[in-house]
């Protein structure tokens, strides 16, 4: 091909990409790196893509698959994710299907025949199924446009959700060397990125890294006191009637919290691996398909959920790493509207996570990396500076401004005090009691409480007994937690709950090191404007357009979704309904200009939507 012909072919492909984006997906233009990624893959290139949840990752493989000859094969880990993606694509007129364990033999056979006949544009496949000899042989007979490996962090042992079945995906590069591969994830630090590239044979491929910033999410981390009561107050104050996800570490806690929320009038459902499969499926379907449902879950929930209108994600237990925290909180506000990431955090969380790492069967190297990741997360929790800046810095990104104006530390800056003397008292107390006791006992000694245990060990006779009267119990707990996060105290892996001194504590006790501590500020943080100009601190606005029309559109969407057996957001996203309510289109041409209205949706729903606009008045 001559240079002129090659340039002409490239221009034609770019023009088709923009046309397909508009006519199929109803979008007026690309965002961020999307255009560069799509062009690269459409021309046959491999790449690794890091893009935050809600940033448009799916389009980066869906669009090239439509531009190239053959069918795009998407490796996806969860049936729920496949189902919702396929439903959305079918609504847009794309020929899509999924091969997973929920299908009967006849259903799977029909899909395989469609693939071999060239009747599919996109096929979603679970990794363990793709790697079977039968599936690989079938793919070898088909015309494949590309391979997309979604949730690619699952391939890395350093990632927050390692899945052994992903490791075998290196076979794709060996068996299909001429088919472009695109690996995608929302979360990966430098170590995880490197392993993804090595394991998937992408070391020579470009890595497209989008900003990790989610400016519509407000981050807040509070001292854990009475977590269930704090959670109820948070939801009642800001998110009654909204969809949300609450993460807990144990199955028992999941059920207790769900029950507590239900008794408080909040529509909450439990989700964990110990529940019968039919109950898990029913609860997940209700969360996806209905408005205002709160799911209380272990971390097993959420990776395959595309629900765009999750208004909050709450953590009642500390995640394992910043990557896990970012991935889980990123499930809030996929539609770009104001949302909350809220966490209640305490000393027991640090002790529990450290103990889990110590007792794990992982190698020493794995434990060191895991401990480092936990320390980074604890540092985020204890930070007195902008949380967003700290979060972005972990992923190697420099924030545009030192303060985001949309996290608790920016909205209500904490006071920092010289806590050296308090630290010396606490460390001395831990030392003189034999480094064998936990936080409560140390606090009892410092406050001069002659409890049965204090008397039993004669700790009321120590010089440190009663020397901590300047602080109350809550304040001493904060001091202990911060000393642990600073590395001056450490949980004893051999004595559950006990706190012992570290090497760095020597300098503190001798007065050679200053200890600055965070002092909690009281009251509720003020309401503020985020960088997106949306109100933050109160309940997010449901719509920027005509509220009556938006309500009518929402009711109509619910009925359509129910009749078609798909989630409501597959019919129309909130942002699209918001656009209709704001513009009030009077013709199909005007409706076609609303982002999210492609050709098929205009054909299916155009007249009904215009009728709703007309019926709502002017």
GUNUKOL-923397 format. One record per residue (C-alpha): residue number from 1; residue in three letters; chain; x, y, z. Coordinates in steps of 0.1 Angstrom, whole numbers, m for minus. Example, Ala and Ser with C-alpha at 12.3 -4.5 7.8 and 13.67 -1.06 7.14 Angstrom:
1_ALA_A_123_m45_78
2_SER_A_137_m11_71
***
This chain:
1_UNK_A_0_0_0
2_UNK_A_14_34_m9
3_UNK_A_18_62_17
4_UNK_A_m11_81_2
5_UNK_A_m34_51_2
6_UNK_A_m23_42_38
7_UNK_A_m31_78_49
8_UNK_A_m65_76_31
9_UNK_A_m73_43_48
10_UNK_A_m64_58_82
11_UNK_A_m85_89_76
12_UNK_A_m114_67_66
13_UNK_A_m111_46_98
14_UNK_A_m110_77_120
15_UNK_A_m141_90_102
16_UNK_A_m159_57_107
17_UNK_A_m149_56_144
18_UNK_A_m166_90_150
19_UNK_A_m196_80_130
20_UNK_A_m200_48_149
21_UNK_A_m196_65_182
22_UNK_A_m224_89_173
23_UNK_A_m249_66_155
24_UNK_A_m244_35_177
25_UNK_A_m236_49_211
26_UNK_A_m252_83_207
27_UNK_A_m221_101_219
28_UNK_A_m209_134_203
29_UNK_A_m172_129_209
30_UNK_A_m144_110_226
31_UNK_A_m132_116_262
32_UNK_A_m95_118_273
33_UNK_A_m74_90_258
34_UNK_A_m104_72_242
35_UNK_A_m97_84_207
36_UNK_A_m60_75_208
37_UNK_A_m67_41_222
38_UNK_A_m94_32_198
39_UNK_A_m73_44_168
40_UNK_A_m43_23_180
41_UNK_A_m63_m9_185
42_UNK_A_m84_m5_154
43_UNK_A_m52_m3_134
44_UNK_A_m41_m36_150
45_UNK_A_m20_m25_180
46_UNK_A_m18_m40_214
47_UNK_A_m20_m19_246
48_UNK_A_m26_m17_283
49_UNK_A_m53_8_294
50_UNK_A_m57_23_329
51_UNK_A_m89_43_331
52_UNK_A_m110_50_362
53_UNK_A_m144_35_366
54_UNK_A_m169_55_347
55_UNK_A_m142_68_324
56_UNK_A_m154_49_293
57_UNK_A_m131_18_293
58_UNK_A_m157_m4_276
59_UNK_A_m158_18_246
60_UNK_A_m121_14_241
61_UNK_A_m126_m22_230
62_UNK_A_m163_m22_218
63_UNK_A_m157_5_192
64_UNK_A_m125_m11_176
65_UNK_A_m144_m44_175
66_UNK_A_m171_m28_154
67_UNK_A_m145_m11_131
68_UNK_A_m124_m43_125
69_UNK_A_m133_m74_106
70_UNK_A_m145_m102_128
71_UNK_A_m158_m105_163
72_UNK_A_m142_m89_194
73_UNK_A_m136_m115_222
74_UNK_A_m139_m99_257
75_UNK_A_m125_m118_286
76_UNK_A_m147_m109_316
77_UNK_A_m146_m124_351
78_UNK_A_m183_m122_362
79_UNK_A_m216_m133_347
80_UNK_A_m233_m101_360
81_UNK_A_m209_m79_341
82_UNK_A_m213_m99_309
83_UNK_A_m251_m99_311
84_UNK_A_m254_m61_316
85_UNK_A_m228_m53_289
86_UNK_A_m246_m76_264
87_UNK_A_m280_m61_273
88_UNK_A_m267_m26_267
89_UNK_A_m251_m35_234
90_UNK_A_m282_m52_221
91_UNK_A_m302_m21_230
92_UNK_A_m278_m1_209
93_UNK_A_m281_m25_179
94_UNK_A_m248_m43_184
95_UNK_A_m248_m81_178
96_UNK_A_m234_m93_212
97_UNK_A_m236_m124_232
98_UNK_A_m219_m141_262
99_UNK_A_m206_m176_269
100_UNK_A_m208_m185_305
101_UNK_A_m219_m213_329
102_UNK_A_m254_m199_332
103_UNK_A_m262_m212_296
104_UNK_A_m277_m245_287
105_UNK_A_m258_m266_262
106_UNK_A_m282_m257_234
107_UNK_A_m279_m220_242
108_UNK_A_m241_m221_242
109_UNK_A_m241_m242_210
110_UNK_A_m263_m216_192
111_UNK_A_m239_m188_202
112_UNK_A_m209_m207_190
113_UNK_A_m226_m213_156
114_UNK_A_m233_m175_154
115_UNK_A_m196_m168_160
116_UNK_A_m184_m192_134
117_UNK_A_m210_m178_109
118_UNK_A_m197_m142_114
119_UNK_A_m230_m131_130
120_UNK_A_m215_m116_162
121_UNK_A_m197_m83_168
122_UNK_A_m187_m89_204
123_UNK_A_m186_m121_225
124_UNK_A_m180_m121_262
125_UNK_A_m162_m152_276
126_UNK_A_m151_m161_311
127_UNK_A_m113_m167_314
128_UNK_A_m116_m204_325
129_UNK_A_m140_m211_296
130_UNK_A_m118_m194_270
131_UNK_A_m88_m214_280
132_UNK_A_m105_m248_274
133_UNK_A_m91_m267_244
134_UNK_A_m126_m268_229
135_UNK_A_m130_m230_231
136_UNK_A_m95_m222_218
137_UNK_A_m101_m246_189
138_UNK_A_m134_m228_181
139_UNK_A_m118_m194_182
140_UNK_A_m90_m206_159
141_UNK_A_m118_m213_133
142_UNK_A_m134_m179_137
143_UNK_A_m126_m145_124
144_UNK_A_m114_m126_155
145_UNK_A_m112_m88_155
146_UNK_A_m94_m84_189
147_UNK_A_m91_m98_224
148_UNK_A_m100_m75_253
149_UNK_A_m89_m86_287
150_UNK_A_m111_m67_312
151_UNK_A_m103_m63_349
152_UNK_A_m67_m71_339
153_UNK_A_m54_m65_375
154_UNK_A_m68_m100_383
155_UNK_A_m37_m114_365
156_UNK_A_m13_m99_390
157_UNK_A_m5_m114_424
158_UNK_A_3_m79_435
159_UNK_A_m32_m67_424
160_UNK_A_m60_m64_449
161_UNK_A_m81_m91_433
162_UNK_A_m58_m118_420
163_UNK_A_m75_m147_402
164_UNK_A_m55_m178_393
165_UNK_A_m76_m184_362
166_UNK_A_m63_m152_347
167_UNK_A_m27_m164_346
168_UNK_A_m33_m187_317
169_UNK_A_m44_m158_295
170_UNK_A_m8_m155_283
171_UNK_A_m18_m183_259
172_UNK_A_m38_m157_238
173_UNK_A_m6_m140_226
174_UNK_A_10_m174_217
175_UNK_A_m20_m189_199
176_UNK_A_m32_m157_182
177_UNK_A_m1_m136_175
178_UNK_A_m17_m115_148
179_UNK_A_m48_m105_167
180_UNK_A_m46_m72_187
181_UNK_A_m49_m74_225
182_UNK_A_m61_m47_248
183_UNK_A_m59_m52_286
184_UNK_A_m79_m28_308
185_UNK_A_m82_m20_344
186_UNK_A_m93_8_366
187_UNK_A_m67_3_393
188_UNK_A_m30_m7_392
189_UNK_A_1_7_408
190_UNK_A_35_5_391
191_UNK_A_42_m30_404
192_UNK_A_9_m43_393
193_UNK_A_12_m27_359
194_UNK_A_45_m43_353
195_UNK_A_32_m77_361
196_UNK_A_1_m73_339
197_UNK_A_24_m64_310
198_UNK_A_47_m93_316
199_UNK_A_21_m119_321
200_UNK_A_0_m109_291
201_UNK_A_29_m104_268
202_UNK_A_24_m66_265
203_UNK_A_59_m54_276
204_UNK_A_65_m37_242
205_UNK_A_29_m23_240
206_UNK_A_21_13_249
207_UNK_A_3_20_282
208_UNK_A_m24_46_282
209_UNK_A_m29_60_317
210_UNK_A_m59_83_322
211_UNK_A_m63_105_353
212_UNK_A_m73_86_384
213_UNK_A_m93_116_396
214_UNK_A_m130_112_402
215_UNK_A_m139_148_410
216_UNK_A_m176_140_416
217_UNK_A_m168_117_445
218_UNK_A_m164_132_479
219_UNK_A_m140_113_501
220_UNK_A_m146_112_539
221_UNK_A_m130_90_566
222_UNK_A_m143_92_602
223_UNK_A_m131_77_635
224_UNK_A_m150_44_641
225_UNK_A_m169_47_673
226_UNK_A_m203_30_668
227_UNK_A_m201_20_632
228_UNK_A_m237_9_626
229_UNK_A_m251_41_642
230_UNK_A_m226_62_622
231_UNK_A_m236_45_590
232_UNK_A_m273_50_597
233_UNK_A_m268_87_604
234_UNK_A_m247_91_572
235_UNK_A_m274_75_551
236_UNK_A_m303_93_568
237_UNK_A_m285_127_565
238_UNK_A_m275_124_528
239_UNK_A_m287_93_510
240_UNK_A_m322_82_520
241_UNK_A_m338_66_490
242_UNK_A_m305_64_471
243_UNK_A_m287_33_458
244_UNK_A_m255_25_477
245_UNK_A_m230_m2_486
246_UNK_A_m218_m9_521
247_UNK_A_m187_m31_524
248_UNK_A_m179_m53_555
249_UNK_A_m151_m78_560
250_UNK_A_m171_m107_574
251_UNK_A_m203_m125_564
252_UNK_A_m218_m122_598
253_UNK_A_m213_m85_599
254_UNK_A_m228_m82_564
255_UNK_A_m261_m98_577
256_UNK_A_m261_m78_610
257_UNK_A_m256_m45_592
258_UNK_A_m283_m53_565
259_UNK_A_m307_m61_593
260_UNK_A_m298_m30_612
261_UNK_A_m304_m8_582
262_UNK_A_m337_m25_574
263_UNK_A_m350_m18_609
264_UNK_A_m340_19_603
265_UNK_A_m363_20_573
266_UNK_A_m335_16_547
267_UNK_A_m341_m9_519
268_UNK_A_m310_m30_525
269_UNK_A_m300_m65_513
270_UNK_A_m271_m87_522
271_UNK_A_m247_m103_497
272_UNK_A_m219_m127_505
273_UNK_A_m206_m161_493
274_UNK_A_m222_m180_522
275_UNK_A_m257_m171_510
276_UNK_A_m276_m196_487
277_UNK_A_m269_m188_450
278_UNK_A_m306_m180_444
279_UNK_A_m307_m154_472
280_UNK_A_m274_m138_460
281_UNK_A_m288_m136_425
282_UNK_A_m322_m122_436
283_UNK_A_m305_m96_458
284_UNK_A_m281_m85_431
285_UNK_A_m309_m83_406
286_UNK_A_m330_m61_429
287_UNK_A_m300_m38_435
288_UNK_A_m293_m35_397
289_UNK_A_m329_m32_385
290_UNK_A_m345_m11_413
291_UNK_A_m339_24_425
292_UNK_A_m329_31_461
293_UNK_A_m317_m3_471
294_UNK_A_m286_m6_494
295_UNK_A_m265_m37_492
296_UNK_A_m244_m47_522
297_UNK_A_m216_m70_510
298_UNK_A_m182_m85_513
299_UNK_A_m157_m75_487
300_UNK_A_m169_m104_465
301_UNK_A_m196_m80_453
302_UNK_A_m193_m52_428
303_UNK_A_m166_m59_402
304_UNK_A_m191_m68_376
305_UNK_A_m217_m41_384
306_UNK_A_m222_m14_359
307_UNK_A_m250_4_377
308_UNK_A_m243_41_371
309_UNK_A_m264_57_398
310_UNK_A_m248_43_429
311_UNK_A_m248_74_451
312_UNK_A_m225_62_478
313_UNK_A_m200_35_488
314_UNK_A_m194_30_525
315_UNK_A_m167_9_542
316_UNK_A_m172_m3_578
317_UNK_A_m139_m22_577
318_UNK_A_m106_m12_563
319_UNK_A_m98_m26_527
320_UNK_A_m65_m43_521
321_UNK_A_m49_m15_500
322_UNK_A_m54_18_483
323_UNK_A_m61_m1_450
324_UNK_A_m89_m20_466
325_UNK_A_m103_12_483
326_UNK_A_m101_31_449
327_UNK_A_m117_2_430
328_UNK_A_m145_m2_455
329_UNK_A_m152_35_460
330_UNK_A_m151_39_422
331_UNK_A_m184_21_420
332_UNK_A_m201_53_432
333_UNK_A_m211_80_407
334_UNK_A_m203_63_374
335_UNK_A_m228_87_359
336_UNK_A_m207_117_369
337_UNK_A_m231_130_395
338_UNK_A_m221_140_431
339_UNK_A_m215_109_451
340_UNK_A_m199_99_484
341_UNK_A_m171_75_495
342_UNK_A_m174_72_532
343_UNK_A_m154_50_556
344_UNK_A_m154_44_594
345_UNK_A_m119_34_605
346_UNK_A_m103_25_638
347_UNK_A_m73_9_654
348_UNK_A_m89_m25_653
349_UNK_A_m90_m24_615
350_UNK_A_m52_m20_614
351_UNK_A_m46_m48_639
352_UNK_A_m70_m71_621
353_UNK_A_m55_m65_586
354_UNK_A_m19_m69_599
355_UNK_A_m29_m101_616
356_UNK_A_m45_m114_584
357_UNK_A_m13_m107_565
358_UNK_A_9_m123_591
359_UNK_A_m12_m154_592
360_UNK_A_m16_m157_554
361_UNK_A_1_m185_535
362_UNK_A_18_m161_511
363_UNK_A_56_m158_506
364_UNK_A_77_m134_527
365_UNK_A_79_m111_496
366_UNK_A_41_m111_493
367_UNK_A_37_m103_530
368_UNK_A_61_m74_527
369_UNK_A_43_m59_497
370_UNK_A_9_m65_514
371_UNK_A_21_m47_545
372_UNK_A_35_m18_525
373_UNK_A_1_m15_507
374_UNK_A_m17_m15_540
375_UNK_A_6_11_554
376_UNK_A_m1_33_524
377_UNK_A_m38_30_530
378_UNK_A_m35_38_567
379_UNK_A_m14_68_557
380_UNK_A_m44_80_536
381_UNK_A_m67_75_565
382_UNK_A_m45_94_589
383_UNK_A_m35_122_565
384_UNK_A_m43_157_575
385_UNK_A_m39_170_539
386_UNK_A_m62_167_510
387_UNK_A_m72_130_506
388_UNK_A_m76_133_468
389_UNK_A_m41_146_464
390_UNK_A_m28_117_486
391_UNK_A_m48_92_466
392_UNK_A_m37_105_433
393_UNK_A_m1_106_445
394_UNK_A_m2_69_453
395_UNK_A_m8_62_416
396_UNK_A_20_86_405
397_UNK_A_m3_114_395
398_UNK_A_1_150_406
399_UNK_A_m31_168_415
400_UNK_A_m39_199_396
401_UNK_A_m43_218_429
402_UNK_A_m31_211_465
403_UNK_A_m67_211_478
404_UNK_A_m96_195_460
405_UNK_A_m124_212_480
406_UNK_A_m143_180_480
407_UNK_A_m130_158_507
408_UNK_A_m135_160_545
409_UNK_A_m100_173_551
410_UNK_A_m105_202_526
411_UNK_A_m140_210_538
412_UNK_A_m132_208_575
413_UNK_A_m93_210_579
414_UNK_A_m81_191_609
415_UNK_A_m59_207_635
416_UNK_A_m24_193_639
417_UNK_A_m8_194_674
418_UNK_A_25_186_689
419_UNK_A_18_152_704
420_UNK_A_53_143_714
421_UNK_A_46_143_752
422_UNK_A_14_123_747
423_UNK_A_33_98_726
424_UNK_A_60_95_752
425_UNK_A_34_88_779
426_UNK_A_17_61_758
427_UNK_A_50_44_747
428_UNK_A_62_44_783
429_UNK_A_29_29_794
430_UNK_A_32_1_768
431_UNK_A_68_m5_778
432_UNK_A_62_m6_816
433_UNK_A_32_m29_813
434_UNK_A_54_m54_794
435_UNK_A_42_m48_758
436_UNK_A_16_m75_764
437_UNK_A_m16_m55_764
438_UNK_A_m40_m39_740
439_UNK_A_m54_m4_736
440_UNK_A_m81_m6_763
441_UNK_A_m58_m17_790
442_UNK_A_m32_10_782
443_UNK_A_m59_37_782
444_UNK_A_m72_24_816
445_UNK_A_m37_27_831
446_UNK_A_m31_62_816
447_UNK_A_m65_74_829
448_UNK_A_m59_59_863
449_UNK_A_m88_34_862
450_UNK_A_m84_7_888
451_UNK_A_m101_m20_868
452_UNK_A_m99_m57_879
453_UNK_A_m73_m64_853
454_UNK_A_m52_m33_862
455_UNK_A_m52_m43_898
456_UNK_A_m45_m80_889
457_UNK_A_m12_m71_873
458_UNK_A_m3_m44_898
459_UNK_A_m3_m17_871
460_UNK_A_m19_8_895
461_UNK_A_15_9_912
462_UNK_A_34_19_880
463_UNK_A_46_55_876
464_UNK_A_25_58_844
465_UNK_A_m7_51_863
466_UNK_A_m31_81_859
467_UNK_A_m6_104_840
468_UNK_A_m29_107_810
469_UNK_A_m57_129_824
470_UNK_A_m52_156_797
471_UNK_A_m70_134_772
472_UNK_A_m103_114_774
473_UNK_A_m106_78_762
474_UNK_A_m116_87_726
475_UNK_A_m86_110_723
476_UNK_A_m62_84_736
477_UNK_A_m76_59_711
478_UNK_A_m68_84_683
479_UNK_A_m32_88_697
480_UNK_A_m27_50_697
481_UNK_A_m41_47_662
482_UNK_A_m18_74_649
483_UNK_A_13_60_666
484_UNK_A_6_27_650
485_UNK_A_1_44_616
486_UNK_A_34_63_621
487_UNK_A_52_30_630
488_UNK_A_60_39_666
489_UNK_A_37_11_679
490_UNK_A_30_m22_663
491_UNK_A_5_m50_668
492_UNK_A_22_m81_682
493_UNK_A_16_m110_657
494_UNK_A_20_m135_685
495_UNK_A_m2_m119_711
496_UNK_A_m36_m109_696
497_UNK_A_m44_m73_704
498_UNK_A_m12_m65_722
499_UNK_A_9_m35_712
500_UNK_A_46_m34_713
501_UNK_A_73_m7_707
502_UNK_A_92_m5_675
503_UNK_A_127_6_667
504_UNK_A_115_42_659
505_UNK_A_99_45_693
506_UNK_A_133_48_709
507_UNK_A_139_82_694
508_UNK_A_105_94_705
509_UNK_A_111_83_741
510_UNK_A_145_100_742
511_UNK_A_130_132_728
512_UNK_A_150_131_696
513_UNK_A_119_128_674
514_UNK_A_89_151_673
515_UNK_A_54_135_669
516_UNK_A_27_156_652
517_UNK_A_m8_143_657
518_UNK_A_m41_150_642
519_UNK_A_m67_165_665
520_UNK_A_m103_158_655
521_UNK_A_m125_188_648
522_UNK_A_m161_186_658
523_UNK_A_m193_194_640
524_UNK_A_m205_187_605
525_UNK_A_m184_198_575
526_UNK_A_m198_228_556
527_UNK_A_m215_223_523
528_UNK_A_m192_233_495
529_UNK_A_m189_235_457
530_UNK_A_m168_208_441
531_UNK_A_m147_215_410
532_UNK_A_m175_202_389
533_UNK_A_m198_230_403
534_UNK_A_m222_205_418
535_UNK_A_m234_208_453
536_UNK_A_m215_186_476
537_UNK_A_m222_179_513
538_UNK_A_m260_174_509
539_UNK_A_m280_151_488
540_UNK_A_m270_152_452
541_UNK_A_m295_168_428
542_UNK_A_m316_143_410
543_UNK_A_m319_164_378
544_UNK_A_m308_197_365
545_UNK_A_m338_199_341
546_UNK_A_m375_199_346
547_UNK_A_m381_178_378
548_UNK_A_m416_167_368
549_UNK_A_m404_156_333
550_UNK_A_m374_138_349
551_UNK_A_m398_119_373
552_UNK_A_m420_110_343
553_UNK_A_m391_97_324
554_UNK_A_m379_77_353
555_UNK_A_m413_61_358
556_UNK_A_m415_53_320
557_UNK_A_m379_39_320
558_UNK_A_m388_16_350
559_UNK_A_m418_2_331
560_UNK_A_m398_m4_299
561_UNK_A_m369_m20_318
562_UNK_A_m393_m43_336
563_UNK_A_m411_m54_304
564_UNK_A_m378_m60_286
565_UNK_A_m362_m78_316
566_UNK_A_m331_m55_316
567_UNK_A_m317_m30_342
568_UNK_A_m332_5_340
569_UNK_A_m299_21_331
570_UNK_A_m296_m2_300
571_UNK_A_m327_16_286
572_UNK_A_m315_51_294
573_UNK_A_m289_65_317
574_UNK_A_m299_91_343
575_UNK_A_m276_116_324
576_UNK_A_m296_110_292
577_UNK_A_m329_116_309
578_UNK_A_m314_146_326
579_UNK_A_m305_160_292
580_UNK_A_m340_154_279
581_UNK_A_m355_171_309
582_UNK_A_m332_201_304
583_UNK_A_m335_205_266
584_UNK_A_m371_194_262
585_UNK_A_m367_182_226
586_UNK_A_m397_187_203
587_UNK_A_m386_166_174
588_UNK_A_m367_134_167
589_UNK_A_m338_155_153
590_UNK_A_m336_174_186
591_UNK_A_m339_142_206
592_UNK_A_m311_127_185
593_UNK_A_m288_154_198
594_UNK_A_m291_143_234
595_UNK_A_m260_123_245
596_UNK_A_m269_86_249
597_UNK_A_m295_86_221
598_UNK_A_m282_65_193
599_UNK_A_m300_54_161
600_UNK_A_m315_23_177
601_UNK_A_m327_40_208
602_UNK_A_m342_68_187
603_UNK_A_m360_41_166
604_UNK_A_m372_22_197
605_UNK_A_m382_50_220
606_UNK_A_m382_83_201
607_UNK_A_m419_88_198
608_UNK_A_m426_77_234
609_UNK_A_m400_101_247
610_UNK_A_m414_130_227
611_UNK_A_m449_122_239
612_UNK_A_m437_124_275
613_UNK_A_m421_158_268
614_UNK_A_m453_171_253
615_UNK_A_m474_157_281
616_UNK_A_m454_174_307
617_UNK_A_m463_208_295
618_UNK_A_m439_237_289
***
